[in-house]
Amino acid sequence: MDMRDFYKSLACVLIFMCASGLCFGKSKKKDSKPKSDTPLWLTDAGRYSVFPDSNFVSSFANGSSADEAKEKALAEISHGIKASVLAETKRRYSMAQEGYSASERLSIDEKQKIQSKNDLYMAEWTTPYYDSAMGMYACVAYINRRKAFEYVRPTLEKAKELFPDAYQKALLQDDDFKKIVGIKRSQILLRDFYSVYDFARFIQPSAAEYYHDIDLLYGKSFAKLSELKSKVVVSVLVKKDANVEAKECLKKVLNDAGFSVSDFDSSYVALLETSFEIVKKEKVYLSYPAISVEVRRVADGQIVGSYSNKLEKCAGFDLNGAKQKAEFEIKRDLEENFINKL
């Protein structure tokens, strides 16, 4: 064989072997490291490594669609948080039954009504993943504890800044009726506080402990209301043609605010006057409702509180309809504004 032919043949063999080796090498590399987009949180162990309990509250759910999986995950985390919040609230106050007065224990019910409406602050979720083995979508809803607490902190801080001062000012009033009004107004300042407080305790217990004194003072405020209620008995009298429904509404508002209400042996009198001038304009009857309440101390006739308001006009297609709407607006105004603006 000619040496040139030999070297040509050898070169061809080497080229073939190199080409074959590279091909096999690529194939082997591909098989050794298969690609996968399976999320780590698909298993319990993986989820707790991605969302550790120390930093997150999380919930896993499946659904027949991506939206269903996400909604179920959010619903489960919401249910879990609300159940824990209410259970903790009941536990804390049931342990203190002996130390609390009856009125303080009643405040628990008010707080639970607020707390049961807790929102899912800072809730997030993973991109739903289709699990072909199960034939369903999977999703994890989660809340970052630190981020959620920082989100509600301004509400907690506002209560800590405003409530103690407002409560102390109420106690410094020179009249028991005024003290009750002031205490009730100070309690209203905590509505937003109790919409997030136990949620904050659930998310970041140690950080939320800083606001525990507000919760304790709120309980004491109910004890003070109970003490004052025995001293402040209010009767409601009507001036002119004030309607009976408005009178009963005012009595309920006073009772809910912490006053004793009675038609006999009262220490204070609330004088109620209502009016609703009605005029006919073309085919519509217009009424202009107004309300006035004056509270006097029986012992010396001293005025300790007053409230008046001219409401927006009401319209009806007949005289009775216009009157009913005016009466409704008067009652609504008493319920919403009387204590706050007294």
C-alpha positions as CSV (number, residue, x, y, z in Angstrom):
1,M,0.0,0.0,0.0
2,D,1.3,3.4,-0.8
3,M,2.2,5.3,2.3
4,R,0.1,8.3,1.2
5,D,-3.0,6.0,1.0
6,F,-2.1,4.5,4.4
7,Y,-2.0,7.9,6.1
8,K,-5.2,9.0,4.4
9,S,-7.0,5.9,5.7
10,L,-5.6,6.4,9.2
11,A,-6.7,10.0,9.2
12,C,-10.2,8.9,8.2
13,V,-10.4,6.4,11.0
14,L,-9.2,8.9,13.6
15,I,-11.7,11.5,12.4
16,F,-14.5,8.9,12.6
17,M,-13.5,7.8,16.1
18,C,-13.3,11.4,17.3
19,A,-16.7,12.3,15.8
20,S,-18.2,9.2,17.3
21,G,-16.7,9.9,20.7
22,L,-18.0,13.4,20.8
23,C,-21.5,12.3,19.8
24,F,-21.5,9.6,22.5
25,G,-20.1,12.1,25.0
26,K,-22.9,14.6,24.3
27,S,-25.5,11.9,24.6
28,K,-24.0,10.6,27.9
29,K,-23.9,14.1,29.3
30,K,-27.5,14.8,28.5
31,D,-28.6,11.6,30.1
32,S,-26.6,12.2,33.3
33,K,-28.2,15.6,34.0
34,P,-31.9,15.6,32.9
35,K,-33.7,19.0,33.1
36,S,-36.6,19.3,35.4
37,D,-39.0,22.2,36.3
38,T,-40.6,20.4,39.2
39,P,-40.7,23.0,42.1
40,L,-39.1,22.0,45.4
41,W,-42.2,23.0,47.4
42,L,-44.2,20.2,45.7
43,T,-43.3,17.8,48.6
44,D,-43.8,18.6,52.3
45,A,-40.1,18.4,53.1
46,G,-39.3,20.7,50.2
47,R,-42.0,23.2,51.2
48,Y,-40.7,23.5,54.7
49,S,-37.2,24.1,53.3
50,V,-38.5,26.8,51.0
51,F,-40.9,28.3,53.5
52,P,-39.6,27.5,57.0
53,D,-42.1,28.1,59.8
54,S,-39.7,30.5,61.5
55,N,-40.1,32.9,58.6
56,F,-43.3,32.0,56.9
57,V,-46.9,30.9,57.3
58,S,-47.7,28.7,54.3
59,S,-50.4,26.4,53.0
60,F,-50.4,23.9,50.1
61,A,-53.4,23.0,48.0
62,N,-54.4,21.2,44.8
63,G,-57.0,22.2,42.2
64,S,-58.3,21.2,38.8
65,S,-57.2,24.6,37.5
66,A,-54.5,27.0,38.3
67,D,-57.0,29.5,39.7
68,E,-58.7,26.9,41.9
69,A,-55.4,25.7,43.3
70,K,-54.4,29.3,44.2
71,E,-57.8,30.1,45.7
72,K,-57.8,26.9,47.8
73,A,-54.3,27.6,49.1
74,L,-55.4,31.2,50.1
75,A,-58.6,29.9,51.7
76,E,-56.7,27.3,53.8
77,I,-54.1,29.8,55.1
78,S,-56.9,32.3,55.9
79,H,-58.9,29.7,57.8
80,G,-55.8,28.5,59.7
81,I,-54.9,32.0,60.8
82,K,-58.4,33.1,61.8
83,A,-58.9,29.8,63.8
84,S,-55.6,30.3,65.6
85,V,-56.3,34.0,66.3
86,L,-59.7,33.4,67.8
87,A,-58.5,30.3,69.8
88,E,-55.7,32.3,71.3
89,T,-58.0,35.2,72.2
90,K,-60.4,32.9,74.0
91,R,-57.6,31.1,75.8
92,R,-56.0,34.3,77.1
93,Y,-59.2,35.7,78.4
94,S,-60.6,32.5,79.8
95,M,-57.4,32.2,81.9
96,A,-58.1,35.6,83.4
97,Q,-61.8,35.1,84.2
98,E,-61.2,35.4,88.0
99,G,-59.3,38.7,87.6
100,Y,-61.7,40.4,85.2
101,S,-65.0,42.0,86.0
102,A,-68.2,41.0,84.1
103,S,-67.9,44.1,81.8
104,E,-64.2,43.3,81.0
105,R,-65.3,39.8,80.0
106,L,-68.0,41.3,77.7
107,S,-65.3,43.2,75.9
108,I,-64.0,39.9,74.6
109,D,-67.0,39.4,72.5
110,E,-66.5,42.9,70.9
111,K,-62.9,42.1,70.1
112,Q,-63.7,38.7,68.6
113,K,-66.2,40.3,66.3
114,I,-63.5,42.6,65.0
115,Q,-60.8,40.0,64.9
116,S,-62.9,37.5,62.9
117,K,-62.7,39.9,60.0
118,N,-58.9,39.8,59.8
119,D,-57.6,40.2,56.3
120,L,-54.7,38.2,54.8
121,Y,-52.1,40.9,55.1
122,M,-49.2,40.5,52.6
123,A,-50.4,37.1,51.3
124,E,-48.5,35.8,48.3
125,W,-48.5,32.6,46.3
126,T,-46.3,30.5,44.0
127,T,-47.0,30.1,40.3
128,P,-49.4,27.2,40.2
129,Y,-47.6,24.0,38.9
130,Y,-49.3,21.3,36.9
131,D,-48.5,17.9,38.5
132,S,-48.9,15.4,35.6
133,A,-48.7,12.4,38.0
134,M,-51.8,13.6,39.9
135,G,-53.4,15.4,36.9
136,M,-53.9,18.5,39.0
137,Y,-52.4,21.9,39.7
138,A,-50.6,22.6,42.9
139,C,-49.9,25.9,44.6
140,V,-48.5,27.3,47.9
141,A,-49.9,30.4,49.6
142,Y,-47.6,32.0,52.0
143,I,-47.1,35.1,54.2
144,N,-43.7,36.4,55.1
145,R,-43.9,37.0,58.9
146,R,-41.5,39.9,59.0
147,K,-43.1,41.7,56.0
148,A,-46.6,41.2,57.3
149,F,-45.8,42.5,60.8
150,E,-44.2,45.6,59.4
151,Y,-47.3,46.1,57.3
152,V,-49.6,46.2,60.3
153,R,-47.1,47.9,62.7
154,P,-48.3,51.5,61.9
155,T,-51.8,50.6,63.0
156,L,-50.4,49.2,66.3
157,E,-48.3,52.3,66.8
158,K,-51.2,54.7,66.2
159,A,-53.2,53.0,68.9
160,K,-50.3,53.1,71.4
161,E,-49.9,56.8,70.7
162,L,-53.5,57.8,70.9
163,F,-55.5,55.5,73.2
164,P,-53.7,55.9,76.5
165,D,-53.8,59.7,76.3
166,A,-57.5,59.8,75.2
167,Y,-58.4,57.4,78.1
168,Q,-56.6,59.4,80.7
169,K,-58.3,62.6,79.5
170,A,-61.7,60.9,79.8
171,L,-60.9,60.1,83.4
172,L,-60.0,63.7,84.2
173,Q,-63.5,65.0,83.2
174,D,-65.3,66.8,86.0
175,D,-68.6,64.9,85.4
176,D,-69.4,61.2,85.4
177,F,-71.5,61.4,82.2
178,K,-68.6,63.1,80.4
179,K,-66.3,60.5,81.6
180,I,-68.4,57.7,80.1
181,V,-68.6,59.6,76.8
182,G,-64.8,60.1,76.8
183,I,-64.1,56.5,77.6
184,K,-66.3,55.3,74.8
185,R,-64.7,57.6,72.4
186,S,-61.3,56.4,73.4
187,Q,-62.4,52.8,72.9
188,I,-63.5,53.6,69.3
189,L,-59.8,54.5,68.6
190,L,-59.0,50.8,69.0
191,R,-61.2,49.4,66.3
192,D,-58.3,49.4,63.8
193,F,-56.0,48.1,66.5
194,Y,-58.1,45.1,67.2
195,S,-58.4,44.4,63.4
196,V,-54.7,43.5,63.4
197,Y,-53.5,42.9,67.0
198,D,-53.9,39.2,67.4
199,F,-52.9,38.7,63.8
200,A,-49.6,40.4,64.7
201,R,-49.3,38.2,67.8
202,F,-49.7,35.2,65.6
203,I,-47.2,36.4,63.0
204,Q,-44.5,37.8,65.3
205,P,-45.4,37.0,69.0
206,S,-42.3,38.6,70.5
207,A,-42.6,41.9,68.6
208,A,-46.3,42.1,69.3
209,E,-45.7,41.8,73.0
210,Y,-44.7,45.5,73.0
211,Y,-48.4,46.4,72.4
212,H,-49.8,44.2,75.1
213,D,-50.2,47.1,77.5
214,I,-52.8,48.6,75.2
215,D,-54.9,45.4,75.4
216,L,-54.7,45.4,79.2
217,L,-55.7,49.1,79.4
218,Y,-58.7,48.4,77.1
219,G,-59.9,45.8,79.6
220,K,-59.5,48.2,82.4
221,S,-61.6,50.8,80.5
222,F,-64.5,48.4,80.6
223,A,-64.1,47.9,84.3
224,K,-64.2,51.7,84.7
225,L,-67.4,51.9,82.6
226,S,-69.0,49.3,84.8
227,E,-68.1,51.4,87.9
228,L,-69.5,54.6,86.4
229,K,-72.7,53.0,85.0
230,S,-74.2,52.6,88.5
231,K,-73.7,56.4,89.1
232,V,-75.1,57.6,85.7
233,V,-78.8,56.9,85.1
234,V,-80.3,58.7,82.1
235,S,-83.9,59.2,81.2
236,V,-85.0,60.3,77.7
237,L,-87.7,62.9,77.3
238,V,-89.0,64.3,74.0
239,K,-89.8,67.8,73.1
240,K,-92.7,68.7,70.9
241,D,-93.5,66.0,68.4
242,A,-90.3,63.9,68.5
243,N,-91.2,60.5,67.2
244,V,-91.3,57.4,69.5
245,E,-88.9,55.5,67.3
246,A,-86.2,58.2,67.6
247,K,-86.7,58.1,71.4
248,E,-86.2,54.3,71.6
249,C,-83.2,54.6,69.3
250,L,-81.6,57.2,71.6
251,K,-82.2,55.0,74.6
252,K,-80.5,52.1,72.9
253,V,-77.5,54.2,71.8
254,L,-77.1,55.4,75.4
255,N,-77.3,51.9,76.8
256,D,-74.8,50.6,74.3
257,A,-72.4,53.4,75.2
258,G,-72.4,52.3,78.8
259,F,-75.1,54.3,80.4
260,S,-77.9,53.0,82.6
261,V,-81.2,54.1,81.0
262,S,-84.4,54.3,83.0
263,D,-87.6,56.4,83.1
264,F,-87.4,56.7,86.9
265,D,-84.9,58.0,89.5
266,S,-82.5,59.2,86.8
267,S,-79.5,61.4,87.6
268,Y,-79.4,62.9,84.0
269,V,-82.1,63.8,81.5
270,A,-81.6,63.7,77.7
271,L,-84.0,66.1,76.0
272,L,-84.7,65.0,72.4
273,E,-86.2,67.1,69.7
274,T,-86.7,66.1,66.1
275,S,-88.2,67.9,63.1
276,F,-88.7,67.2,59.4
277,E,-90.3,70.0,57.5
278,I,-92.0,68.5,54.4
279,V,-92.7,70.4,51.2
280,K,-94.2,69.3,48.0
281,K,-92.2,70.1,44.8
282,E,-94.0,69.1,41.6
283,K,-94.7,65.3,42.1
284,V,-92.2,64.7,44.9
285,Y,-92.3,65.4,48.6
286,L,-89.1,66.7,50.2
287,S,-88.3,66.5,53.9
288,Y,-85.6,68.3,55.8
289,P,-84.9,66.3,59.0
290,A,-83.1,67.9,61.9
291,I,-82.2,66.6,65.4
292,S,-81.3,68.1,68.7
293,V,-80.3,66.4,72.0
294,E,-79.5,68.2,75.2
295,V,-78.3,66.3,78.3
296,R,-78.7,67.9,81.7
297,R,-77.7,66.9,85.2
298,V,-80.8,66.6,87.3
299,A,-79.2,67.8,90.6
300,D,-78.5,71.3,89.3
301,G,-79.8,71.5,85.7
302,Q,-76.3,71.9,84.4
303,I,-75.9,71.0,80.7
304,V,-73.2,68.3,80.4
305,G,-73.6,67.5,76.7
306,S,-75.4,68.5,73.6
307,Y,-75.7,67.5,70.0
308,S,-77.6,68.9,67.0
309,N,-77.5,68.2,63.3
310,K,-79.4,69.2,60.2
311,L,-79.5,66.2,57.8
312,E,-79.6,66.1,54.1
313,K,-83.0,66.4,52.5
314,C,-85.0,63.2,51.8
315,A,-87.5,62.6,49.0
316,G,-90.6,60.5,48.7
317,F,-93.4,60.1,46.2
318,D,-96.0,60.7,48.9
319,L,-96.2,62.5,52.3
320,N,-95.9,59.2,54.3
321,G,-92.9,58.1,52.3
322,A,-91.0,61.3,52.8
323,K,-91.7,61.2,56.5
324,Q,-90.5,57.6,56.9
325,K,-87.3,58.4,55.1
326,A,-86.7,61.4,57.4
327,E,-87.3,59.2,60.5
328,F,-84.9,56.6,59.2
329,E,-82.2,59.2,58.6
330,I,-82.7,60.6,62.1
331,K,-82.2,57.1,63.7
332,R,-79.2,56.4,61.6
333,D,-77.6,59.7,62.6
334,L,-78.1,59.0,66.3
335,E,-76.5,55.6,65.9
336,E,-73.5,56.9,64.0
337,N,-72.8,60.3,65.4
338,F,-74.4,61.0,68.7
339,I,-71.7,59.6,71.0
340,N,-68.8,60.7,68.8
341,K,-70.0,64.3,68.5
342,L,-71.7,64.8,71.8
